[in-house]
Amino acid sequence: MLIPELMSVWGRRNDPLRPVSVRTIEDGLKLLTVQHKDEAAVLETLVLDMRLGIVVKHFGMLTATEVEVQEVRPPAPVIL
């Protein structure tokens, strides 16, 4: 999901899907709905994390993909 070339939802000229709506669902998260150019009944949904700049959920016709994001903090410095 993190490799745009492998997804058909990025809105390039020859891609079959185009964005039809965007709305904020939580602080920092946007819900993007895309529709097939030739078949209006075909919709897919993506959740974009605007803080990370990546798609964290993708719901297609037959698939659902979710990226689990975990924050990694460096260890606290040791004072001797």
C-alpha positions as CSV (number, residue, x, y, z in Angstrom):
1,M,0.0,0.0,0.0
2,L,3.0,2.3,0.5
3,I,4.1,1.8,-3.1
4,P,1.9,4.1,-5.3
5,E,2.9,2.3,-8.5
6,L,1.1,-0.8,-7.2
7,M,-2.2,0.9,-6.4
8,S,-4.7,2.0,-9.0
9,V,-6.2,4.9,-7.0
10,W,-3.8,7.7,-7.4
11,G,-5.7,9.8,-9.9
12,R,-3.1,9.7,-12.7
13,R,-4.5,10.3,-16.2
14,N,-4.9,6.6,-17.2
15,D,-5.9,5.3,-13.7
16,P,-9.5,3.9,-13.6
17,L,-10.4,5.7,-10.4
18,R,-10.9,9.4,-9.7
19,P,-11.5,11.2,-6.4
20,V,-15.1,12.2,-5.7
21,S,-15.0,13.4,-2.1
22,V,-12.7,14.3,0.7
23,R,-13.7,15.0,4.3
24,T,-12.0,15.2,7.7
25,I,-13.0,12.3,10.0
26,E,-10.6,12.9,12.9
27,D,-7.8,15.4,13.7
28,G,-5.2,14.7,11.1
29,L,-7.2,12.0,9.2
30,K,-9.0,12.5,5.9
31,L,-11.5,10.2,4.2
32,L,-11.0,10.0,0.4
33,T,-13.7,8.3,-1.7
34,V,-12.8,7.4,-5.3
35,Q,-15.1,6.3,-8.1
36,H,-14.4,4.2,-11.2
37,K,-14.4,6.4,-14.4
38,D,-16.6,4.0,-16.4
39,E,-18.7,2.3,-13.6
40,A,-20.2,4.8,-11.1
41,A,-21.2,2.0,-8.7
42,V,-17.6,1.0,-8.1
43,L,-16.3,3.0,-5.1
44,E,-13.2,2.6,-3.0
45,T,-12.3,4.4,0.2
46,L,-8.9,5.5,1.6
47,V,-8.0,7.0,5.0
48,L,-5.1,9.4,4.7
49,D,-3.0,10.3,7.8
50,M,-2.0,13.9,7.0
51,R,0.6,14.0,9.8
52,L,2.5,11.0,8.4
53,G,1.6,11.6,4.7
54,I,0.5,8.1,4.0
55,V,-2.6,6.0,3.4
56,V,-3.3,4.1,6.6
57,K,-6.5,2.3,5.4
58,H,-7.8,1.2,2.0
59,F,-11.2,-0.4,1.4
60,G,-11.7,-1.8,-2.1
61,M,-14.4,-3.9,-3.7
62,L,-13.0,-7.2,-2.3
63,T,-10.2,-6.1,0.0
64,A,-9.5,-4.1,3.1
65,T,-6.0,-3.1,4.1
66,E,-4.8,-1.3,7.2
67,V,-1.4,-0.1,8.2
68,E,-0.7,-0.2,11.9
69,V,1.4,2.8,12.9
70,Q,3.5,2.6,16.0
71,E,5.5,5.5,17.4
72,V,9.0,4.6,18.4
73,R,10.7,6.9,20.9
74,P,14.4,6.9,21.5
75,P,15.5,5.7,25.0
76,A,15.9,8.4,27.7
77,P,19.5,9.5,28.2
78,V,21.3,8.0,31.1
79,I,22.8,10.5,33.5
80,L,25.9,9.2,35.4
